[in-house]
Amino acid sequence: MTAALRWGILGAAHIAARRVLPAIARSRRHAVLAVASRDPSRARDFGQRFGIGRVYDRYEALLADSEIDAVYNPLPNALHREWTERAARAGKHVLCEKPLAVNAADAAAMVAACAENGVVLQEAFMYRHHPQITRLRSLLRDGAIGEPWLVRAWFSFTTGPGNIRLDPALGGGGLLDVGCYAVSLSRLLLGEPVSATADAAYENGVDVRLSSLLTFAGGRAALIDCGLRAPLRQGCEIVGVEGAIVLRRPFQPEEEPAALLLTTSHGTTTVETPATNQYTLMMDDFAAAVLDGAPPAFPPSDAIANMRALDAVALAARERARRPIAPPASGDEPPATVRSPS
């Protein structure tokens, strides 16, 4: 294995251009050798933009390149399993965009295929590598707000017409696109949920707004909401028996200092964390696993567990029984009017 991890990029996706390639350029542990796209002109433009010398018009050709150690898979959700398994059979390590798959069964098959072929597989949840998440977990371990019993997490935006996120055949929907972050963070803080209820609005077969209640052992819960037809917003609040912590930008803090607001009986304190590139931190963790044999910060089994929770939320939303609240029976007294003191 070389000193730098040699990458091939499957597809000329926006996330690769905007986030991953710039993050790779900031680290000496990576070198991008090739890109493949089924649109040759798009692949050429991508290669020229980032100085990538090898441009392939077929994913299979990239996987056949013996000098590539690892592939980044940012393809649509419904293609994650096929091309991750093909990459594993070609002996390539795989960093796969979140969510790892479209359901837990596919995620488990992908993890098994990579294990059988001796390659590293990682789900690209970059936010978990940011110092603010490390600091958050440290505060909770130290009892800063007492025992946490409630997590509220939200992530939404509005997408335009024709976006692949609105295509059910490609694994679209707000839950898989951004709701997966809220579920992932809730699990990171509270463990594995034991039940889920949910409701959603659908458009062309995909959820565009969704809210869910996840319950955990010991009377703990997570309230999440997400959407593709909703305001641009993200955030998280963790409520403990002795206080609360708020993260204003838990998933995309960009390259700016991030702040946690810690509120207890002593008042509110701002806990700052340094500016960084969370994608570079994620890429370097992946490189350490491949090149150094270090254990990954988050094993692929976590991705299966996250998909299991997402499956439960999706099923609950689909099976939601809409029962109208019965009107008052005839003769019932209307609620009393509460008047303010004069």
Disulfide bonds with the S-S distance in Angstrom:
none
